[in-house]
């Protein structure tokens, strides 16, 4: 009975440690560009030794790309695609013949938006992403956000 209890405690400890592991922190801000135009800056700060995948992956990638979704707001129009600002690393693992586009340390994703009327509002949504280090990949994580505009 003691061995079973010890094994259960060990398994729960490892599972809890994995659940608390969070190598990426996010910051969501807006920057006014002109009267009704804003940039939404979604910045990931990545712990040393970890990386975050780009939205755009090569055909042979098995990595889960970073993906943003926005909640519909009738006062806000998304302008174009989300751009990435950071030092992209093009990774290739010859042993399994897969590639990935990834970032280390930090990356900022930028979405331009236009207000349809002069009003104070917000834009909300979520980012889904996966992080890996040299030994493991964590399950995809979804983080909600809300940014004030106007």
C-alpha positions in Angstrom: 0.0 0.0 0.0 2.8 2.4 0.8 4.5 1.7 -2.6 1.2 2.4 -4.4 0.7 5.7 -2.4 4.3 6.7 -3.1 3.9 6.0 -6.8 0.7 8.0 -6.9 2.4 11.0 -5.2 5.3 10.9 -7.6 3.0 10.9 -10.6 0.9 13.7 -9.3 4.0 15.8 -8.5 5.3 15.4 -12.1 1.9 16.2 -13.5 1.6 19.3 -11.3 5.1 20.5 -12.3 4.2 20.1 -16.0 0.9 22.0 -15.5 2.8 24.9 -13.8 5.5 25.1 -16.5 4.8 28.3 -18.4 7.8 29.4 -20.5 5.9 32.2 -22.4 4.4 35.3 -21.0 2.2 37.6 -23.1 1.6 41.4 -23.2 -1.2 42.9 -25.2 -1.2 46.6 -26.1 -2.6 49.1 -28.6 -0.8 51.9 -30.4 -2.7 54.7 -32.2 -1.4 55.2 -35.7 -3.9 57.8 -37.0 -7.3 59.1 -36.0 -9.1 55.7 -36.3 -6.3 53.3 -37.0 -4.6 51.3 -34.3 -2.0 48.5 -34.2 -2.6 45.7 -31.7 0.8 44.5 -30.4 0.8 41.0 -29.0 4.2 40.4 -27.5 5.5 37.0 -26.3 8.5 36.9 -23.9 10.0 33.4 -24.1 12.1 31.9 -21.3 15.7 30.9 -22.1 16.0 27.6 -23.8 12.4 27.6 -25.1 11.0 28.6 -28.5 7.6 29.7 -29.8 6.5 28.7 -33.3 5.7 31.2 -36.1 2.2 31.5 -37.6 3.8 30.4 -40.9 5.4 26.9 -41.1 7.2 25.1 -43.8 5.4 22.2 -45.5 7.4 19.5 -43.7 6.7 21.1 -40.2 5.0 19.1 -37.5 5.0 22.1 -35.1 1.7 23.7 -34.2 1.8 27.3 -35.5 0.8 30.3 -33.3 -2.8 31.3 -34.2 -4.8 34.3 -33.2 -8.6 34.6 -33.2 -10.5 37.8 -32.7 -14.0 38.2 -31.3 -16.3 39.9 -33.7 -16.8 43.6 -32.8 -19.0 45.6 -35.2 -17.0 48.8 -34.5 -13.7 47.3 -35.5 -12.3 46.2 -38.9 -9.2 44.0 -39.1 -6.8 45.4 -41.7 -4.7 42.7 -43.5 -2.8 39.9 -41.9 -0.9 39.7 -38.6 2.8 40.5 -39.1 5.6 39.2 -37.0 8.4 41.3 -35.6 11.4 39.4 -34.2 14.4 37.3 -35.2 12.9 34.2 -36.9 15.0 31.1 -36.6 14.6 28.5 -39.4 15.2 25.2 -37.7 15.7 21.8 -39.4 16.1 18.4 -37.6 17.9 16.2 -40.1 17.4 13.1 -38.0 13.6 13.2 -38.5 13.6 15.4 -41.6 11.3 18.2 -40.3 11.6 21.9 -40.2 10.1 24.7 -38.2 10.0 28.5 -38.2 10.4 29.6 -34.6 11.3 32.5 -32.2 13.4 32.6 -29.1 13.5 35.3 -26.4 10.8 37.6 -27.8 8.5 38.2 -30.8 5.7 40.7 -31.4 2.7 40.0 -33.5 1.0 43.1 -34.9 -2.5 43.4 -36.3 -3.7 46.7 -37.7 -7.3 47.6 -37.1 -9.6 50.5 -38.0 -12.4 51.9 -35.9 -15.6 52.2 -38.0 -16.8 55.1 -35.8 -15.2 57.5 -33.3 -15.9 55.5 -30.2 -14.2 53.9 -27.3 -14.2 50.1 -27.6 -12.0 47.1 -27.3 -10.8 44.2 -29.3 -10.6 40.8 -27.7 -9.8 37.3 -28.7 -7.3 34.6 -27.9 -3.9 33.2 -29.0 -3.2 29.5 -29.2 0.5 28.5 -29.3 2.9 25.7 -28.6 6.4 25.9 -27.0 9.2 23.5 -27.0 12.8 23.2 -25.7 15.5 20.7 -26.7 13.9 17.9 -24.7 10.1 18.4 -24.7 7.1 20.2 -26.3 4.3 21.3 -24.1 0.7 20.9 -25.1 -0.8 23.8 -27.0 -2.0 26.6 -24.7 -4.8 29.1 -25.3 -4.6 32.6 -23.7 -7.4 35.1 -23.9 -6.8 38.9 -24.3 -8.7 42.2 -24.4 -7.2 45.5 -25.6 -8.8 48.9 -25.3 -9.1 51.2 -28.3 -10.2 54.8 -28.8 
